[in-house]
Amino acid sequence: MLSEYEWQAIILSLKVSSVAVLVSLPLGI
């Protein structure tokens, strides 16, 4: 099992990558 810290790091990275995709989509069109 992952520790609480590891889960927080994973969630944070997912949020950052999601925001990066949403920001880059309008620029890519």
N, C-alpha and C positions, 0 to 999 in steps of 0.2 A: 504493500500500500504506500501511497505517496504521503508525505508529511504535509501539514497545513501550509508550511512555507512553500513547498514545491507546488501545491495546488494554486497558491496565490501567484506564483511566478508564471505558471502555465496560463492562468486566466488573464493575467496582465498582458502577456505576449499575444494571446488571442485577441484581446481588445485592441491592442496596438496594430496588429496586422489587419483587423477588420476596418479600423479607421483609415489605414493606409490604402486599402482597396477602395473604400468609398470615396476617398479624396481623389484617387488616381483615375477612377472611372470617368468622371466628367472631362478630365484633361485628356483622356485617351480617345474620346469621341471626336 
